[in-house]
Amino acid sequence: MNQKTQVRVPDIGDFEDVEIIEVHINPGDTIETESPLITLESDKATMDVPAPFAGRVESVLIKVGDKVSEGTPIVDLQTTETADSSTIDSERESGLKSTETLETQQVSEKKNPSQKSPEIQTNPGSSSNGNPASKEPQLMLMPDMGDFTEVDVIEVLVKEGDLVQHEDSVITLESDKATMDVPSPLKGTIQQMLVSAGQKISKGQKIALILPESDDSSQPVASEPIVKMDSSPSDVLKKPVLEEKSTSGRRPPISEPVDQQQFLKAHASPSVRKFARELGVDLSRVTGSGRKGRITHDDVQKHVKQRLSSPSQSQGLGGGVPPIPEIDFSQFGEVEIIPLSRIRKKGAEHLHRAWLNLPMVTNHDEADITELEAFRQKLKKEAADQNIRLTMLAFLLKATSTNLKKHPDFRSSLSSDGQNLIHKRYCHIGVAVDTDEGLVVPVIQDVDQKGVYELAQDLGNISEKARKRKLKREDLQGGCFSISSLGGIGGTAFTPLVNAPEVAILGVTRSKMTPQWNGEEFIPRLMLPLDLTYDHRVIDGAAAARFLTDFCLLLADMKRLLL
């Protein structure tokens, strides 16, 4: 028979005015016995206050931030307990709470509340005197899992003939809000499974036939277990819940090496700690999104999903890259969250993939561009009359196309199986362009077939399109080599990353006048720093050195382009 019951804070030891840091329920929720109602945090510990019985939440009498003591009203419940009112009253007055209780279809006789009850009570199929048939298969039914109907069975964790312990997981369900296991109500042998993966299931539906073990045959069996309280609620609250481990026989979805000291220091409630242990999660690796950085159930689930989708989890120990730990920077001061642009996210993904897959090496050199720069200055006015901005990059493109003909491996790609080198007969060169949205690398087509003025014009056009976000897909495809120039900004050297599936990239920084020894004296020369990064699977150090040496000769004397 339903009746309204007010749940109060139980005896929580020598604590008064303890702060509520989380409320786990809302009016209208259906809760089970031992479901956490609120989480309290003192200066010494964090603890959950569980429901002493199952029922429906009528009203929540507290909120986050309130301070409570023993006897403070928490919630009004419409209970479905079959215990008599004196039992409920005594529990209410003393603040007692029981451990896990699920509602039953029928209880044949009332038990004395002061007396320990057996774990499992009678099934409707039992005889009128409450004694079940000896060693008969018992039917396991789907218990009340809250406001869930037609829930998908995503995994069957046991098979016929398996021995299961009481509370061992039998099946796993997944709704649009949560994933949950359904435990066995008794110890015994699975005689027949009545559900399969992919099936939908609701309350009361048959799950399995279980043959009880001999030590359970003297106990009445139910389709849903009822666990009665074996200790006082104050004892339960004072027990080291932090050290509780999962009793389920199911293997955790992930397995992380757990630093026990850091695990215990993690800011999380006992129920979250238990949840983390069941999933194999080290709480010290989880970033809390709750108040004061507290870790919630959602944070643990999010961490598991990230680990399952990461290469390091799928490849096993040592097979992946350990993730950078998440940090709540707001604990150190004010922060601002700025979403990454689509270009930055795509670029980061591409560069990360290249970094993980390519063994990259960088060679550095300097080119004497004294005469080349003087030549460029002479042509600037002539180019300006044609509305062309003649930069050093146009000359670098022309020299690169000539050098690539002499060193064809530098405009190749390695086949996906790593067995062949693909030489490209065309010469399309990508040029890194800095935009407000991030770095893009548009491609200039047929560089080897164009003059310096035409290349300078192409550079101006494609750079303007990039900054106005008007690049088309074809503008970013087909490159066989790339150039990244920081000369207009500064710097003396850097390590550009190869734009895979290309095998090399040339980096350029700001030129400067330096004294150079000509065999008789030091003379001022304009030197241009060059950085060549390459895929070491295709290009070795000697080949890279020869490429740069020949490139420096071309820049030092552009007449070599005619040879």
N, C-alpha and C positions, 0 to 999 in steps of 0.2 A: 504494500500500500504506500502510495506517495505521501510525503509530508515535508513541510518546510522546515529546514534546519539551518541555524546560523553557525558558521565555522569561525572559530577564534584562533588566535596565535597560541600554540601549545607552549609547554615549558621549554624554554630555549637556554636554560642554564642561567649563569650570572650575567645576563644581558638585559638592559632596559633601554628604551628609546633607540631601537635599532632601525636604521634607515632601510626603506624599501627601494631597491635599485631596479627591479623589474616586476611587472604584473603579467602573468602568463595567460590570463583568462579574460573573457568579455561576457557581458550579459547574453544569455541565449546559448552559450557553449554547453555541450554535453561532455562531462569529464568522467574519468575512471578513478578508482581508488589509487592513491599514490601519485596521481598526476600533479605536477608542481603548480601551486597556486601563485605564490610570490617568491621572490628571491630577496633575502636580507643580507646586508653587509655591515659588519661591525669593524672596529679597528683591528680585530684579530682573525676574523674568518668570514667567509661567504657561505650561506646555507639556503636551501630551499625549504619552504613549508608546503608539504603535500596535502592533498585532499584526504580526509579520514574515511570517506566513503564516496561511492559513485552518485551522480545526479546531474541535474541541469541547473546552470547558473542563473539565478533570478536577478540578483543585483550585486555589484562589486562595491564594497564599502570603503575601499582605500585606493590610493593612487601612488604612482612613483614619486619618491621624495618624502612621503609621509614617514614618521617615526612611530614604531609600534613596540609594545611590550607584551608579556604573557597576558592572555585574555582579551586582547584587542580584537574586535570583530573584523573579519576579513571579507566574508562573502555570505550571501543567503543562497542556500541550495534547496532545490526541490529534489529530495532524495528518493532513491528506489530501493533502499535497504529494507530487508525483512526483519531486522533486529527490532526488538520492542522499544518503546519510547524511553524506558528507564535506561537502556543501554546508551541511546543517543544522548540523553540528558547527562549521564555520567561522563561520557566522552567529551561533551561540550564543556562541562564545568572544569574538568581537569586538563583540558587541552590535549586529550589523547589523540593519537593518530595510528592507524594501522598501516601495514605494508600492503603490497599490491592486492586489490580486490576487484574482481570482475563480477557483474551481476549474473545471477543464476536464473534458469528457467523455473526451477522448483526446489524448495528446501523442505525436506520431509519433517524435520523436527527442529525446534529452537534449541540453541546451545546456551549454556551458562556463560556470560561474558567474562567471568573471572577465570574460566577454564580454557586451556589450550584446545583449539579445535583442530581436527585433521585438515590437511591441506586441501583435499578435494572432497566435495560433497556430492550428494546423490543426483543421479540422472533421472529424468522422468521415466526411463525404462527400468528403474530399480523396483524391487518388490515393496509392498506397503510398509514393511517393517524396517526399511532402509538398508537391508543387506543385499548387495548385488549378487548376480550369479557368479559363481567361482570361475575365474580365468576365462571370461567371455570377452570377445572383441568389443571395444568401446568405440562409439562413433564420435569423431572430432568434428565439431561444427564451427563455422565462421563466427567469431565473437563480435560483440558490438564494438566497432572501431570508430565510433563518432558519426558525423554527418557524411558518411561515405556510402554510396551504393554503386553497384556495377564497377568495382575496382579491378584493374588489370592484374592478373597474376604474372609477374615478370620472371620468376624463378621458382622452381621446386627444388628444395635443398636436401631432400631425402628421397630414398627409393624403397621399394618393397623389400623387406628383410632387414632394413637398418634398425639398429637399436637407438632409441632416442631417450634422453633424460628429460625430466620435468623442466619445462621452460626452454628446451632446445628449439631453435627456429625450424619450422617445417616448410613454410612458403614465404616468399617476399611479394608484397603488393606495391603498386605504384599508382597514385592518383595524380591529378594535376597540381597538387600542393605538396605532397610528401611521398616518401618511400618508407614502408614499414614492414617488419617481420611479424608473422603470426606464430606464437610459440605452442609447443605441445603441452596439453593440460596434464599429462602424466608420463611416468616412465614406462616404456614398453617397446614392443617391436612393431614396426609398420607392416601391417598385413595387406593393406590395399590403399593406393592413392586414388582419390576420387576427383582430383583436379589436375590440370596440366598447364604448362606455361602458355600464355596467350589467352587464356580463358578469363572471363569476367566473373566476379564473385560478389555476393552480398551477404548481409547478416543472416545467420541461420543455415547457410548452404553447407552441404557435406564436403569435408576436406579429405578425411582419411579414416580408415579403420585401424585401431591400435590395439594390439593384444597386450594387456598389462603384464608387467613382471610379477613374479610371485610375491615380492615384498610389498607390492602395491595392491594385490588382490584382496587383502583384508580391508582396504580402504574403499569407500564408495567412489565411483568415477562419474565425472560430469563432462558435458561437452565444453564447458568453460570452467577453468579452475577458480577456486575461491581460496585465498590465502589469508588466514587469520593472524592477528597480532601475537607475536611471541615475546615481545619485550615492551617496556614502557616507551612512550613517545620520546621522552627526554633522552633515554638511552639511544634510541635510533638517531636522534639529531646529533648526539655527541659521538656516534661511531665514526671512524675515519672513512667517510664516504670517498675521500680523495683517492684512497688506495683500492677502491672497488674495481674488480675486473669483470669483464664479460663472461657470463656462464654459457653463452651460446657456443655451439660447436661450429658455427659458421666462420669461415676464414674471413678476416677483415678485408675490405676492398682495397686498402692500401697498407703498406707496411713501412713505417718510418722508424729509424733509430730514435728512441725516446730518451731525452735527457731528463731523468726523473726530477732532479733539483729544479730545473727550469719549468718542467711540467707543473710542479707544485706551486711555483711562483706565479703561474699564469692567472690572469684576472678572469675567473670563470666560476660559475655556480657548480655545485656537486652534480646536478643532472647533466650539465654540459660536459663535465669531466668524464662521467660514465659513458656518455654518448661518444666522446672522442676516443676512449679506450676501445669501445666496441668496433669503431671504424679504423682503428690502427693509426690514429692521428696524434702527432706530437703537438700539444697546445702551444708550445713555445714558438712554433712556426706559423701560428695562425694570428692574423691581425684582427683585433676586436673592433666591431662597429657600434657596440653598445655604449652606454653612459660610462664615462671615464675610461674608455678603451676596453670595456668588458667584452669577453668573447661570448657570442650567442650560438644557439643551435644552427642558425642560418650561416654564421661565419664558418662553422665546422663543415657544413655541407658544401659551401662554396669552395673551401680549401680542398675537399676530396675531389670535387669535379675538376678543379684546376690540375691536381696531381694526375688524375686518370687521363686527362687530355694532353698531358705534357709528355715529350719524348722520353724523359728520364724515367717515368714510371713504366712505360711500355717496354723499355729496353732493359729494365732490371738494374741491379746494383752496378755502378760503374759504367753503365751504358749511355748515360745522358749527362747533361750539364746541370749541376745543382742550381736551383733557382735562387735569385737574390731575395732575401727576406723582406716582407712587406713591413713598412714602418709608418706609424701614425705621426707624421711630422707636426700636426697641430699641437702635440704635447709640448713642443719646444717654442711655439710662438704662432703668430697669425699666418695662415696660408691661404692661397687662392687656387682653386682647381680650374685649369684651362683645358678644355677638350682638344685633343690633337686633330689637326686637319686630316682629310682623307689622304692627301699627298704625303704628309709626314708618316701616317700609319703604314701606307703601302711601301714607302721608301724604307722605313725601319724594318719591315718584314723582309724586304728583298735583301737589304744589307746584312741582316742577321743570318739569313739563309746562306749568303755568300761567305760570311765569316766562318760559319760552322763547316762548310763543305770544301772550301778552297784553302790549301796551304799557301798562304801569301807571304812573299818576301819583297822588300823594297831596296833598290839600288839608288844611290844619290850621285849626282855629278853637277858640273857647272859648264855652261856654254858662254863663249866670248861673243857677245852680240853688239860690239862697239860699232862696226861698220854697218851691220844690219839696221841698227837703230838710226844711224845717220841717214841711211837710204830711206827708211820709213818717214823720217821727218821731211825729206825732200818731196816725197809723194803725197804728204798730208793735204797740202793745198789743192793739188790736182784732184785728189779723191773727194775733197770737200766740195769742189765745184760740181761734182757729179752726185752730190748729196750722199756720199759714202763716208762712214767713219772708219778710217783705216787704223786698226789696232794691231799690236804684236801678235795677237792670237791668230789672225789670218795667215801670217807668215809661218806660224807654228803648224797650222793645219797643212799648209802646202809642203813643208819640210817633212811632216809625219807621213803623208801619203807616199812621198818618194822613198822614205826609209822603210816603210812597210813592204814595198816591192822587193827590197833587198833582204828583208827578214820576214818571210811569209808566215812563220809560226806565230808571230805576234798579232796577226789578224785571223787566227783560226779559233776553233772551239773543240773541246773534247766531247766525244760522243757520250751519251748517257750511260752506256755500259763500260766506259773507260777503255775501250779496246781500239778506238780509231781517232785520228786527228782529222778534223774537217777544215780544209783550206778553203778560204773564200776568195774568189777572183774579183770581187767588187771591193770598193774602198769607201765605205760609209763610216763616218767618225762622229761619235757622240760628244757633245760639249756640255759640261755641267753648268747650269744656270741657277743662281740664287734668287728665289722669289719670296714674297711674304708668306706664302703657304708652305714653303719648304723647297728642298732641292729637287730639280728635275733635270733630265739629261736628254734633250732633243737631239735628233740625228741629222747631220748634214750629208746629203746624198752625193755620191760620185765626186769626192774631193779631188781625186787624182785627175779629173777631166776639167777642172775649173782653174781660172787664174786667181791671183790674189785679190783683185778688186771684186770679182764675183763672190769669192768666199767671204770677204768683208761684208758685202751686202747681204748674203745669206745669214751671216752671224747676227747682223742687226735686226733682220726681219724675224728670225726664229726666237731671239731673245725677247723681243717686244711681245710676240705671241705668248711666250711662256709667262711673262710678268702680267699679262692681261688675261691669263687662264683661257687662252683660245687655242691651245695645242690640240691637234687631232691625234687619234690613236696611231696613225701611220707616221706621225712626226716623231714618235718615241720608239720606233721599231727598226730593226735591220742593222744596227751598229756592229762594227767588227773591232773597234778600238775606241777608247774614250780619252778626253783631255779634261782635266780639272785645273783651272787657273785661279789662283788667289793673288795674282800680281797687282790687281787694282786695290787690294785691301792691305796686304803686307805679309810678313812672315819670311822665314829663311829656309824652312823645310817642313814637310809633313808626309804622312803616309796615306795616300788615297787608297780606297778599297776598290778592288776589281769589280766591274759591273758585269757579273756573270750573266750569260754563258760566255762572255768575252774572256780573254786570258791575260789581258794587260791593260794598264791605264797609266797615263803620263800626268804627273802633277807639276805645276809651275807656280813659283812664288815671285816676290818682287826682286827685280834686278837692282844691282848697286855697283858703284864704282869701287874697285879694289886695286891695290898695287899688284902687278904681275911681273915676274922676272922673265926677261926676254933673252937671257944668256949673258947680257952685259950690264943691264940696269933694270930697275923697277920702273914700270910705266903704268899709268892709269888705264884700266880697261873696264868696260861695262860687262859684268858677269851676271848670267841668268841661272839661278838654282833650278835643277831638274830632279824629279823624284819618280822613278819608274817602279810601280808595283806589278807583280806578275804571279801567275798560277804556277807554282813550282812543279806541278805534275807535268806541265807541258814545256816550261822554259827553265833552264838552269842558270846559275849565276854568271857563267862565262858568256852565254848568249845575251843575257841582259846587259852585261858590261859592253859587249860589242855593239849592241843596239844604241846605247847611249853615246858611245864614242863616235859612231858614224853620224848620229843625230847632231852632236856638238859640232862636227866638221861642216855639216850642211848649214848650220846657223852662222858659223864663223865666216863662211864664204858661200853666199847664195848662188854664185855662178855654177856651183857643183850640181844644182838642180837641172842644169842643161845637159849634163853628161849622161 
